[in-house]
């Protein structure tokens, strides 16, 4: 990070603050140099930061005095060029930063910080896997509650409750629970729609624990769905299996995406698979790398990505099956351990 002619990084975003410090706060800025780490916060988090960040200089400030304090610290550190998160700061915030730090050269650095997070350590992978186990435990717990007449909203609420009860700090993202025709909407919000016996049930969800997320999707049914939906489930399952078998370090995100996409296209579905095959998962639910038709990012060992092909038919329904995997030199290690059966 410090081979980019940057003396110090000024880190604002909650995700990057969590990554570099290990704690979640609603307010704070990290100043990071090659030799020192400083965490600026206010009275609300003073005790928490001092107890949690033994290897940081913790500076408590009033929010109105934040940038004056940062400028003083940067001068003490003899920093000349300061990297900042241009993709996070608003125009108003940047104007404030630029005015307060007029004695320094500011350099956009979001890409540098993003790339730093892309390859996970074994400790990070263990945290992601732990969040995945919590999510799977919660899904197994609520499946007996899924019966004709239950609503999407009720299933989502039970799933959230079970994840929190099982140890999650929060949801990784808002649950997606969709029945029947609603499953044709990839990001459907749970509604009061009641489940009919022969409808498909699509559930996409994840837990966030110790700062790290998980993500998975399963599609199943209690009865006998439309013939095309049964066929689609088989195609999506086979496409995912093919991708899981062949994804490995050294290929690009575009090449990984094509493994499943070409299989689905060969079976007659082109526009019906409209999203990318997958995305990185870590302190945020969506981060680098992207497994998409436009991604030239080279996959590296230690990257954690989703593999989630899908087919969606308006007016009929949809199928998505998603696993969370670690990229390795010769393939992937699947962190997901939950069956993909169509029939409950």
Residue frames as qw, qx, qy, qz and C-alpha x, y, z in Angstrom:
[[0.000, 0.883, 0.469, 0.000, 0.00, 0.00, 0.00],
 [0.246, -0.891, 0.083, 0.373, 2.87, 2.35, 0.69],
 [0.524, -0.106, 0.539, 0.651, 4.63, 1.72, -2.61],
 [0.283, 0.716, 0.560, 0.306, 2.10, 4.04, -4.29],
 [0.274, 0.278, -0.077, 0.918, 3.87, 7.25, -3.19],
 [0.471, -0.685, -0.262, -0.490, 1.28, 7.74, -0.47],
 [0.155, 0.386, -0.651, 0.635, 2.50, 8.64, 3.00],
 [0.227, 0.103, 0.742, -0.623, -0.81, 8.17, 4.83],
 [0.218, -0.363, -0.763, -0.488, -4.30, 6.87, 4.18],
 [0.302, -0.014, 0.385, -0.872, -7.35, 8.59, 5.61],
 [0.198, -0.185, -0.935, -0.228, -10.07, 5.95, 6.00],
 [0.378, -0.084, 0.170, -0.906, -13.69, 7.09, 6.39],
 [0.685, -0.080, -0.477, -0.545, -15.97, 4.26, 5.25],
 [0.735, -0.403, 0.374, -0.396, -17.41, 1.94, 7.94],
 [0.986, 0.162, -0.040, 0.000, -16.37, -1.13, 5.94],
 [0.621, 0.522, -0.371, 0.452, -12.74, -0.10, 5.63],
 [0.267, -0.642, 0.452, -0.559, -12.64, 1.14, 9.23],
 [0.901, -0.246, 0.234, -0.268, -13.84, -2.29, 10.31],
 [0.910, 0.337, -0.171, 0.171, -11.32, -4.04, 8.05],
 [0.452, 0.567, -0.408, 0.555, -8.32, -2.09, 9.31],
 [0.221, -0.499, 0.496, -0.675, -9.36, -1.83, 12.98],
 [0.300, -0.107, -0.944, 0.081, -11.62, -4.81, 13.62],
 [0.046, 0.418, 0.666, -0.616, -14.35, -2.73, 15.27],
 [0.065, 0.603, 0.620, 0.498, -17.68, -1.35, 14.06],
 [0.114, -0.494, -0.363, 0.782, -18.53, 2.27, 14.84],
 [0.330, 0.798, 0.497, 0.084, -20.90, 4.81, 13.30],
 [0.105, 0.986, -0.113, 0.057, -18.32, 7.59, 13.56],
 [0.674, -0.547, 0.356, 0.347, -14.58, 7.66, 13.12],
 [0.592, 0.761, -0.264, -0.013, -11.62, 8.09, 10.81],
 [0.867, -0.297, 0.202, 0.347, -8.44, 6.03, 10.65],
 [0.277, 0.876, -0.385, -0.084, -5.13, 7.58, 9.66],
 [0.955, -0.102, 0.234, 0.151, -2.83, 4.81, 8.54],
 [0.227, 0.830, -0.498, -0.106, 0.90, 5.13, 7.83],
 [0.735, 0.305, -0.603, 0.057, 3.55, 2.49, 7.30],
 [0.371, 0.180, -0.723, 0.555, 4.57, 2.70, 10.97],
 [0.114, 0.112, 0.602, -0.783, 1.60, 4.07, 12.91],
 [0.196, -0.480, -0.752, -0.407, -2.17, 3.68, 13.12],
 [0.069, 0.071, 0.403, -0.910, -4.42, 6.36, 14.61],
 [0.120, -0.531, -0.809, -0.221, -8.15, 6.00, 15.26],
 [0.103, -0.095, 0.149, -0.979, -10.10, 9.24, 15.60],
 [0.286, -0.499, -0.799, -0.176, -13.45, 8.89, 17.33],
 [0.249, -0.581, 0.053, -0.773, -15.77, 10.78, 19.64],
 [0.341, -0.367, 0.615, -0.609, -16.91, 10.37, 23.24],
 [0.874, -0.004, 0.042, -0.483, -19.44, 7.64, 22.38],
 [0.953, 0.207, -0.213, 0.056, -16.75, 5.19, 21.29],
 [0.045, 0.793, -0.530, 0.296, -13.80, 6.36, 23.41],
 [0.615, -0.412, 0.622, -0.257, -13.95, 3.50, 25.92],
 [0.924, 0.266, 0.257, -0.094, -14.72, 0.87, 23.26],
 [0.629, 0.718, -0.250, 0.164, -11.83, 1.97, 21.05],
 [0.101, -0.737, 0.601, -0.292, -9.32, 2.18, 23.91],
 [0.734, -0.249, 0.589, -0.229, -10.22, -1.32, 25.07],
 [0.886, 0.348, 0.303, -0.048, -10.25, -2.86, 21.59],
 [0.639, 0.728, -0.088, 0.231, -7.40, -1.15, 19.76],
 [0.713, -0.606, 0.122, 0.332, -4.21, -1.83, 21.67],
 [0.637, -0.023, 0.358, 0.682, -2.03, -1.23, 18.59],
 [0.201, 0.738, 0.359, 0.536, -3.68, 2.11, 17.68],
 [0.118, -0.069, -0.294, 0.946, -3.26, 5.64, 18.89],
 [0.066, -0.678, -0.722, -0.122, -6.82, 6.49, 19.91],
 [0.106, 0.006, -0.084, 0.991, -7.70, 10.17, 19.69],
 [0.015, 0.664, 0.733, -0.144, -11.04, 11.42, 21.01],
 [0.099, -0.011, 0.148, 0.984, -12.36, 14.56, 19.36],
 [0.415, 0.533, 0.420, -0.606, -15.54, 16.53, 18.93],
 [0.630, 0.466, 0.568, 0.253, -16.96, 15.89, 15.44],
 [0.238, 0.966, 0.101, -0.005, -16.65, 19.60, 14.65],
 [0.195, -0.848, 0.472, 0.141, -12.91, 19.44, 15.38],
 [0.934, 0.035, 0.342, 0.098, -12.20, 16.18, 13.54],
 [0.737, 0.582, 0.057, 0.338, -10.30, 17.52, 10.54],
 [0.040, -0.897, 0.345, -0.275, -8.25, 19.97, 12.55],
 [0.706, -0.495, 0.502, -0.065, -7.11, 17.04, 14.68],
 [0.902, 0.258, 0.288, 0.190, -6.36, 14.94, 11.58],
 [0.446, 0.834, -0.129, 0.299, -4.33, 17.76, 10.04],
 [0.327, -0.803, 0.454, -0.207, -2.32, 18.07, 13.25],
 [0.849, -0.221, 0.478, 0.029, -1.65, 14.32, 13.29],
 [0.807, 0.524, 0.151, 0.226, -0.60, 14.25, 9.63],
 [0.188, 0.890, -0.304, 0.283, 1.90, 17.04, 10.29],
 [0.582, -0.615, 0.516, -0.128, 3.28, 15.13, 13.27],
 [0.882, 0.050, 0.456, 0.109, 3.70, 12.09, 11.03],
 [0.133, -0.557, 0.474, 0.669, 5.43, 14.28, 8.42],
 [0.541, 0.411, 0.718, 0.153, 2.96, 13.11, 5.76],
 [0.011, 0.347, -0.301, -0.888, 2.92, 14.94, 2.45],
 [0.432, 0.015, -0.619, -0.656, 0.60, 12.84, 0.25],
 [0.403, 0.022, 0.718, -0.567, -2.65, 11.56, 1.75],
 [0.181, -0.143, -0.862, -0.452, -4.84, 8.89, 0.19],
 [0.410, 0.116, 0.436, -0.792, -8.59, 9.32, 0.62],
 [0.320, 0.288, 0.902, 0.045, -11.75, 7.36, -0.30],
 [0.178, 0.173, -0.261, -0.933, -13.13, 9.29, -3.25],
 [0.377, -0.210, -0.771, -0.468, -15.82, 6.66, -3.88],
 [0.359, -0.484, -0.748, 0.278, -17.21, 7.08, -0.36],
 [0.138, -0.386, -0.264, 0.873, -17.00, 10.78, 0.48],
 [0.295, 0.813, 0.502, -0.014, -19.84, 13.03, -0.64],
 [0.403, 0.637, 0.095, 0.650, -19.07, 16.20, -2.56],
 [0.328, -0.872, 0.013, -0.364, -19.76, 18.22, 0.59],
 [0.828, -0.517, 0.132, 0.173, -17.49, 16.05, 2.72],
 [0.772, 0.206, 0.134, 0.587, -14.69, 16.25, 0.17],
 [0.143, 0.809, 0.036, 0.569, -14.89, 20.04, 0.13],
 [0.577, -0.793, 0.107, -0.165, -14.53, 20.01, 3.91],
 [0.891, -0.223, 0.182, 0.350, -11.56, 17.63, 3.73],
 [0.614, 0.494, 0.132, 0.601, -9.88, 19.61, 0.97],
 [0.084, -0.883, 0.030, -0.461, -10.22, 22.86, 2.91],
 [0.694, -0.694, 0.180, -0.066, -8.96, 21.42, 6.20],
 [0.816, -0.236, 0.376, 0.371, -6.07, 19.53, 4.59],
 [0.470, 0.882, -0.011, -0.025, -4.94, 22.24, 2.15],
 [0.171, -0.799, 0.569, 0.097, -1.31, 21.73, 3.23],
 [0.554, -0.179, 0.806, 0.104, -1.33, 18.14, 1.89],
 [0.353, 0.256, -0.640, -0.633, -1.58, 16.52, -1.52],
 [0.699, 0.070, 0.538, -0.467, -4.75, 14.44, -1.66],
 [0.209, 0.291, -0.822, -0.443, -4.74, 11.31, -3.81],
 [0.829, -0.030, -0.050, -0.556, -7.83, 9.17, -4.65],
 [0.031, 0.408, -0.904, 0.124, -7.20, 5.74, -3.15],
 [0.793, -0.031, 0.271, -0.544, -10.47, 3.78, -3.06],
 [0.862, 0.338, -0.348, -0.144, -9.13, 1.22, -5.53],
 [0.309, 0.470, -0.740, 0.369, -6.01, 0.59, -3.45],
 [0.394, -0.218, 0.643, -0.620, -8.06, -0.03, -0.31],
 [0.859, 0.168, 0.026, -0.482, -10.58, -2.15, -2.25],
 [0.747, 0.404, -0.528, -0.002, -7.85, -4.37, -3.68],
 [0.006, 0.450, -0.754, 0.479, -6.24, -4.76, -0.26],
 [0.607, -0.092, 0.530, -0.585, -9.43, -6.43, 0.98],
 [0.756, 0.293, -0.344, -0.474, -9.93, -8.75, -1.99],
 [0.666, 0.170, -0.716, 0.122, -7.66, -11.58, -0.83],
 [0.676, -0.636, 0.031, -0.371, -8.64, -12.94, 2.56],
 [0.021, 0.496, -0.814, 0.302, -6.38, -14.26, 5.28],
 [0.426, -0.146, -0.893, -0.003, -7.12, -17.62, 6.90],
 [0.033, -0.269, -0.632, 0.726, -8.46, -15.74, 9.92],
 [0.385, 0.232, -0.068, -0.891, -10.87, -13.82, 7.71],
 [0.513, 0.033, -0.738, -0.436, -11.98, -16.99, 5.93],
 [0.262, -0.191, -0.884, 0.336, -12.66, -18.63, 9.29],
 [0.172, 0.299, 0.399, -0.850, -14.89, -15.70, 10.28],
 [0.492, 0.194, -0.377, -0.760, -16.80, -15.89, 6.99],
 [0.462, -0.030, -0.873, -0.152, -17.24, -19.64, 7.39],
 [0.074, -0.228, -0.768, 0.594, -18.52, -19.16, 10.93],
 [0.367, 0.292, 0.109, -0.876, -21.14, -16.70, 9.64],
 [0.513, 0.143, -0.654, -0.537, -22.06, -19.24, 6.99],
 [0.289, -0.119, -0.932, 0.182, -22.60, -21.97, 9.59],
 [0.152, 0.290, 0.525, -0.786, -24.90, -19.64, 11.53],
 [0.476, 0.263, -0.234, -0.806, -26.96, -18.93, 8.40],
 [0.485, 0.065, -0.823, -0.289, -27.27, -22.61, 7.56],
 [0.130, -0.173, -0.861, 0.461, -28.29, -23.49, 11.09],
 [0.300, 0.301, 0.291, -0.857, -31.02, -20.86, 10.96],
 [0.529, 0.206, -0.482, -0.667, -32.38, -22.11, 7.63],
 [0.387, -0.031, -0.922, -0.004, -32.51, -25.69, 8.89],
 [0.016, 0.213, 0.708, -0.673, -34.37, -24.47, 11.96],
 [0.388, 0.340, 0.166, -0.840, -37.11, -22.65, 10.05],
 [0.266, 0.108, -0.784, -0.550, -37.77, -25.14, 7.25],
 [0.093, -0.333, -0.931, 0.117, -40.34, -27.09, 9.34],
 [0.120, 0.542, 0.415, -0.721, -42.25, -23.80, 9.72],
 [0.219, 0.309, -0.442, -0.813, -42.63, -23.37, 5.96],
 [0.276, 0.333, 0.900, -0.053, -46.11, -24.64, 5.13],
 [0.036, 0.505, 0.569, 0.648, -48.93, -23.59, 2.78],
 [0.298, -0.849, -0.413, -0.137, -50.48, -20.38, 4.10],
 [0.546, -0.564, -0.051, 0.617, -47.31, -18.95, 5.65],
 [0.329, 0.942, 0.063, -0.027, -46.29, -15.55, 4.29],
 [0.669, 0.484, -0.199, 0.528, -42.96, -14.42, 2.86],
 [0.114, -0.749, 0.267, -0.595, -42.75, -11.84, 5.62],
 [0.816, -0.494, 0.177, -0.242, -43.27, -14.46, 8.34],
 [0.948, 0.100, -0.036, 0.299, -40.55, -16.72, 6.93],
 [0.415, 0.636, -0.215, 0.614, -38.15, -13.77, 6.69],
 [0.395, -0.725, 0.243, -0.508, -38.86, -12.75, 10.29],
 [0.937, -0.322, 0.125, -0.044, -38.30, -16.28, 11.60],
 [0.832, 0.328, -0.096, 0.438, -35.07, -16.56, 9.64],
 [0.129, 0.731, -0.255, 0.619, -33.80, -13.26, 11.02],
 [0.657, -0.624, 0.212, -0.367, -34.69, -14.30, 14.56],
 [0.983, -0.125, 0.063, 0.115, -32.91, -17.64, 14.24],
 [0.654, 0.499, -0.188, 0.536, -29.74, -16.10, 12.82],
 [0.123, -0.725, 0.305, -0.605, -29.54, -13.58, 15.66],
 [0.819, -0.466, 0.191, -0.277, -30.33, -16.26, 18.23],
 [0.971, 0.080, -0.005, 0.224, -27.63, -18.50, 16.74],
 [0.651, -0.433, 0.081, 0.618, -24.94, -15.84, 17.16],
 [0.415, 0.534, 0.302, 0.672, -25.17, -13.39, 14.26],
 [0.194, -0.314, -0.247, 0.896, -24.56, -9.75, 15.14],
 [0.420, 0.524, 0.091, -0.735, -26.89, -8.65, 12.35],
 [0.798, 0.473, 0.373, 0.008, -28.12, -9.64, 8.91],
 [0.511, -0.156, 0.423, 0.732, -25.54, -9.43, 6.13],
 [0.145, -0.033, -0.384, -0.912, -28.29, -7.86, 3.99],
 [0.616, 0.070, 0.259, -0.741, -32.08, -7.77, 3.89],
 [0.474, 0.045, 0.879, 0.012, -33.48, -11.26, 3.47],
 [0.451, 0.211, -0.467, -0.731, -34.93, -12.18, 0.10],
 [0.333, 0.149, 0.909, -0.202, -37.88, -14.56, 0.54],
 [0.445, 0.288, -0.267, -0.805, -40.09, -15.08, -2.51],
 [0.538, 0.169, 0.809, -0.167, -42.85, -17.51, -3.36],
 [0.576, 0.583, 0.574, 0.003, -44.15, -18.52, -6.79],
 [0.478, 0.767, 0.225, 0.364, -44.20, -15.76, -9.40],
 [0.245, -0.961, 0.124, 0.021, -42.39, -13.41, -7.00],
 [0.746, -0.377, 0.393, 0.383, -39.21, -15.46, -7.43],
 [0.628, 0.576, 0.292, 0.434, -38.90, -14.02, -10.95],
 [0.006, -0.948, 0.116, -0.298, -37.76, -10.81, -9.23],
 [0.715, 0.212, -0.503, 0.436, -34.13, -11.50, -8.18],
 [0.205, 0.111, -0.506, 0.831, -34.25, -8.93, -5.32],
 [0.441, -0.564, -0.522, -0.464, -37.85, -9.35, -4.24],
 [0.123, -0.332, 0.539, -0.764, -38.75, -7.87, -0.86],
 [0.115, -0.248, -0.947, 0.170, -40.73, -10.19, 1.43],
 [0.368, -0.231, -0.171, -0.884, -44.44, -9.39, 1.32],
 [0.560, -0.057, 0.572, -0.597, -47.68, -10.70, 2.78],
 [0.681, 0.249, -0.526, -0.444, -48.03, -13.18, -0.08],
 [0.763, -0.276, 0.511, -0.284, -49.05, -16.60, 1.22],
 [0.034, -0.369, 0.885, 0.281, -47.40, -19.80, 0.04],
 [0.864, 0.168, -0.058, -0.470, -49.40, -22.15, -2.17],
 [0.875, -0.250, 0.415, 0.020, -48.48, -25.84, -2.03],
 [0.845, 0.300, 0.308, 0.318, -47.00, -26.20, -5.52],
 [0.225, 0.962, -0.111, 0.107, -45.02, -22.96, -5.66],
 [0.714, 0.242, -0.324, 0.572, -41.26, -22.58, -5.63],
 [0.474, -0.870, -0.077, 0.112, -39.69, -20.99, -2.55],
 [0.624, 0.486, -0.192, 0.581, -36.54, -18.89, -3.08],
 [0.527, -0.840, -0.061, 0.111, -34.57, -17.75, -0.02],
 [0.602, 0.483, -0.194, 0.605, -31.41, -15.62, -0.32],
 [0.496, -0.852, -0.016, -0.167, -29.86, -14.52, 2.98],
 [0.660, 0.299, -0.452, 0.520, -26.73, -14.22, 5.09],
 [0.592, -0.754, -0.221, 0.182, -25.43, -13.49, 8.56],
 [0.337, 0.724, -0.315, 0.514, -22.82, -10.97, 9.66],
 [0.804, -0.581, -0.096, 0.084, -20.71, -12.00, 12.64],
 [0.649, -0.496, 0.183, 0.546, -17.45, -10.56, 13.99],
 [0.035, 0.702, -0.255, -0.665, -17.44, -8.09, 11.12],
 [0.012, 0.256, -0.812, -0.525, -17.74, -10.66, 8.29],
 [0.681, 0.223, 0.049, -0.696, -20.65, -11.69, 6.08],
 [0.352, 0.018, 0.916, 0.191, -22.01, -14.88, 4.59],
 [0.506, 0.367, -0.155, -0.765, -24.34, -15.35, 1.62],
 [0.176, 0.013, 0.968, 0.181, -26.36, -18.26, 0.24],
 [0.591, 0.164, -0.080, -0.786, -29.49, -19.00, -1.78],
 [0.195, 0.060, 0.978, 0.045, -31.66, -22.09, -2.00],
 [0.545, 0.102, -0.218, -0.803, -34.75, -22.74, -4.12],
 [0.007, 0.035, 0.996, -0.086, -37.12, -25.55, -3.20],
 [0.527, -0.195, -0.320, -0.763, -40.76, -26.58, -3.07],
 [0.465, -0.115, 0.717, -0.506, -43.29, -28.39, -0.90],
 [0.755, 0.357, 0.431, -0.342, -45.26, -29.78, -3.83],
 [0.633, 0.202, 0.584, 0.466, -45.04, -30.18, -7.60],
 [0.068, 0.665, -0.039, -0.743, -44.27, -26.91, -9.41],
 [0.642, 0.686, -0.050, -0.337, -44.76, -26.10, -13.09],
 [0.940, 0.142, 0.174, 0.256, -42.81, -28.44, -15.40],
 [0.492, 0.732, -0.123, 0.455, -40.63, -25.62, -16.75],
 [0.307, -0.819, 0.348, -0.339, -39.65, -24.56, -13.25],
 [0.902, -0.292, 0.314, 0.044, -38.64, -28.12, -12.40],
 [0.819, 0.417, 0.098, 0.382, -36.52, -28.19, -15.55],
 [0.156, 0.871, -0.186, 0.428, -35.01, -24.79, -14.77],
 [0.630, -0.692, 0.327, -0.128, -33.96, -25.96, -11.31],
 [0.927, -0.028, 0.278, 0.250, -32.05, -28.81, -12.90],
 [0.591, 0.665, 0.031, 0.455, -30.35, -26.51, -15.42],
 [0.138, -0.888, 0.244, -0.364, -29.30, -24.00, -12.75],
 [0.799, -0.503, 0.328, -0.016, -28.02, -26.78, -10.51],
 [0.887, 0.193, 0.223, 0.356, -25.98, -28.30, -13.35],
 [0.367, 0.812, -0.054, 0.451, -24.63, -24.89, -14.39],
 [0.390, -0.833, 0.306, -0.245, -23.52, -24.19, -10.85],
 [0.901, -0.272, 0.313, 0.126, -21.92, -27.62, -10.49],
 [0.766, 0.474, 0.106, 0.422, -19.94, -27.06, -13.70],
 [0.103, 0.874, -0.177, 0.440, -18.74, -23.66, -12.54],
 [0.638, -0.686, 0.313, -0.153, -17.79, -24.96, -9.09],
 [0.942, -0.024, 0.241, 0.232, -15.76, -27.72, -10.70],
 [0.695, 0.449, 0.151, 0.540, -13.77, -25.43, -12.99],
 [0.058, -0.960, 0.067, -0.265, -13.31, -22.07, -11.24],
 [0.828, -0.275, -0.099, 0.478, -9.72, -21.66, -10.06],
 [0.259, -0.801, 0.130, 0.523, -7.03, -19.08, -9.48],
 [0.359, -0.219, 0.584, 0.694, -5.58, -17.53, -12.62],
 [0.172, 0.528, 0.696, 0.454, -8.81, -17.17, -14.58],
 [0.050, -0.166, 0.025, -0.984, -10.60, -13.86, -14.92],
 [0.362, 0.263, 0.585, -0.676, -13.97, -12.98, -13.47],
 [0.581, 0.404, -0.250, -0.661, -15.29, -12.97, -17.04],
 [0.423, 0.243, -0.857, -0.168, -14.04, -16.51, -17.65],
 [0.062, 0.082, 0.883, -0.458, -15.57, -17.74, -14.39],
 [0.479, 0.339, 0.266, -0.765, -18.92, -16.14, -15.27],
 [0.541, 0.361, -0.513, -0.560, -18.94, -17.80, -18.69],
 [0.059, 0.127, -0.987, 0.076, -18.72, -21.29, -17.18],
 [0.243, 0.390, 0.786, -0.413, -22.29, -21.12, -15.94],
 [0.364, 0.567, 0.044, -0.738, -23.64, -18.56, -18.40],
 [0.325, 0.356, -0.699, -0.528, -22.77, -20.55, -21.52],
 [0.004, -0.117, -0.990, 0.078, -24.33, -23.69, -20.04],
 [0.271, 0.521, 0.567, -0.577, -27.56, -21.81, -19.33],
 [0.357, 0.556, -0.259, -0.704, -27.54, -20.25, -22.81],
 [0.156, 0.206, -0.907, -0.332, -26.98, -23.67, -24.39],
 [0.051, 0.335, 0.921, -0.192, -30.21, -24.76, -22.71],
 [0.057, 0.613, 0.617, 0.490, -32.17, -21.94, -24.32],
 [0.298, -0.888, -0.321, 0.144, -32.10, -19.23, -21.63],
 [0.523, 0.364, -0.009, 0.770, -30.22, -16.05, -22.54],
 [0.113, -0.576, 0.036, -0.808, -31.96, -12.95, -21.19],
 [0.738, -0.547, -0.292, -0.265, -33.36, -14.93, -18.25],
 [0.763, -0.363, -0.180, 0.503, -29.95, -14.92, -16.52],
 [0.224, 0.886, 0.120, 0.389, -29.49, -11.19, -16.21],
 [0.386, -0.883, 0.259, -0.061, -27.12, -10.78, -13.25],
 [0.284, 0.645, -0.705, 0.080, -23.50, -11.78, -12.77],
 [0.775, -0.047, -0.630, 0.023, -22.42, -15.21, -11.59],
 [0.700, -0.514, -0.386, 0.311, -21.00, -13.92, -8.33],
 [0.026, 0.875, -0.162, 0.455, -19.21, -11.35, -6.21],
 [0.413, 0.228, -0.667, 0.577, -16.67, -11.13, -3.44],
 [0.609, -0.692, -0.295, -0.251, -17.82, -11.37, 0.18],
 [0.524, 0.131, -0.507, 0.672, -16.04, -10.10, 3.28],
 [0.081, -0.287, -0.488, 0.821, -16.70, -7.18, 5.61],
 [0.464, 0.319, -0.019, -0.826, -19.25, -6.13, 2.99],
 [0.748, 0.235, 0.594, -0.181, -21.73, -8.40, 1.26],
 [0.717, 0.652, 0.172, 0.176, -20.65, -7.12, -2.17],
 [0.225, -0.837, 0.374, 0.330, -16.97, -6.47, -2.73],
 [0.489, 0.629, -0.557, -0.233, -14.19, -7.41, -5.12],
 [0.036, -0.170, 0.620, 0.765, -13.77, -9.49, -7.18],
 [0.661, 0.335, 0.181, -0.646, -16.78, -9.66, -9.51],
 [0.377, 0.033, 0.875, 0.301, -17.58, -12.76, -11.52],
 [0.442, 0.694, 0.306, -0.478, -19.27, -10.98, -14.40],
 [0.734, 0.539, 0.330, 0.248, -19.22, -10.69, -18.18],
 [0.285, 0.905, -0.076, 0.306, -17.20, -7.46, -17.93],
 [0.558, -0.779, 0.285, 0.017, -14.67, -8.38, -15.25],
 [0.701, 0.547, -0.411, 0.202, -11.04, -8.75, -16.26],
 [0.409, -0.692, 0.507, -0.312, -9.95, -9.14, -12.64],
 [0.589, 0.260, -0.764, 0.036, -7.72, -12.18, -12.23],
 [0.809, -0.519, -0.092, -0.262, -8.86, -14.51, -9.45],
 [0.226, 0.573, -0.687, 0.386, -6.24, -15.10, -6.76],
 [0.581, -0.218, -0.761, 0.190, -5.96, -17.75, -4.04],
 [0.215, -0.264, -0.569, 0.749, -7.77, -16.60, -0.91],
 [0.304, -0.070, -0.164, -0.936, -10.51, -14.63, -2.64],
 [0.214, 0.297, 0.871, -0.326, -13.97, -15.51, -1.30],
 [0.285, 0.096, -0.376, -0.876, -16.76, -15.35, -3.88],
 [0.661, 0.232, 0.531, -0.477, -20.34, -16.43, -4.43],
 [0.028, 0.067, -0.833, -0.548, -21.33, -18.74, -7.28],
 [0.326, 0.396, 0.635, -0.578, -25.01, -18.04, -7.94],
 [0.060, -0.069, -0.674, -0.733, -26.47, -18.74, -11.39],
 [0.337, 0.387, 0.627, -0.587, -30.18, -18.14, -11.86],
 [0.005, -0.246, -0.699, -0.671, -33.02, -18.23, -14.38],
 [0.173, 0.386, 0.500, -0.755, -36.08, -15.98, -14.00],
 [0.025, 0.349, 0.750, 0.561, -39.32, -16.17, -16.00],
 [0.248, -0.010, 0.183, -0.951, -41.77, -13.28, -15.59],
 [0.705, -0.054, -0.134, -0.694, -45.21, -14.48, -14.64],
 [0.871, -0.001, -0.485, -0.082, -43.94, -17.94, -13.72],
 [0.742, -0.660, 0.095, 0.073, -41.13, -17.78, -11.18],
 [0.383, 0.772, -0.482, 0.159, -37.39, -18.16, -10.84],
 [0.941, -0.258, -0.099, 0.195, -34.56, -20.30, -9.53],
 [0.208, 0.802, -0.472, 0.301, -31.24, -19.26, -7.99],
 [0.922, -0.319, -0.138, 0.172, -28.76, -21.53, -6.23],
 [0.172, 0.859, -0.323, 0.358, -25.84, -19.89, -4.45],
 [0.869, -0.316, -0.191, 0.329, -22.77, -21.21, -2.65],
 [0.120, -0.953, 0.276, -0.037, -19.91, -19.33, -1.00],
 [0.952, 0.098, -0.024, 0.288, -16.42, -20.54, -1.97],
 [0.348, -0.792, 0.340, 0.367, -12.73, -19.81, -1.45],
 [0.701, 0.670, -0.240, -0.040, -10.65, -19.60, -4.63],
 [0.707, -0.495, 0.451, 0.227, -7.62, -21.89, -4.58],
 [0.060, -0.539, 0.657, 0.523, -4.78, -22.68, -6.99],
 [0.024, 0.048, -0.937, -0.345, -6.45, -25.82, -8.31],
 [0.249, -0.494, -0.775, -0.307, -10.15, -25.11, -7.75],
 [0.319, -0.559, 0.092, -0.760, -12.38, -23.86, -4.95],
 [0.190, -0.120, -0.875, 0.430, -13.14, -24.80, -1.36],
 [0.351, -0.541, -0.482, -0.593, -16.86, -24.66, -0.76],
 [0.012, -0.149, 0.599, -0.787, -17.82, -23.01, 2.54],
 [0.639, -0.074, -0.006, -0.765, -21.49, -23.90, 2.03],
 [0.075, 0.074, -0.990, 0.089, -22.76, -27.12, 3.53],
 [0.502, 0.278, 0.488, -0.657, -26.48, -27.26, 2.83],
 [0.466, 0.233, 0.817, 0.247, -28.36, -29.54, 0.43],
 [0.165, 0.270, -0.311, -0.896, -29.68, -28.27, -2.90],
 [0.164, 0.316, 0.931, 0.080, -32.69, -30.56, -3.16],
 [0.219, -0.263, -0.370, -0.864, -35.69, -29.21, -5.03],
 [0.635, -0.461, -0.472, -0.401, -38.17, -31.12, -2.89],
 [0.265, -0.534, 0.541, -0.593, -38.36, -30.62, 0.87]]
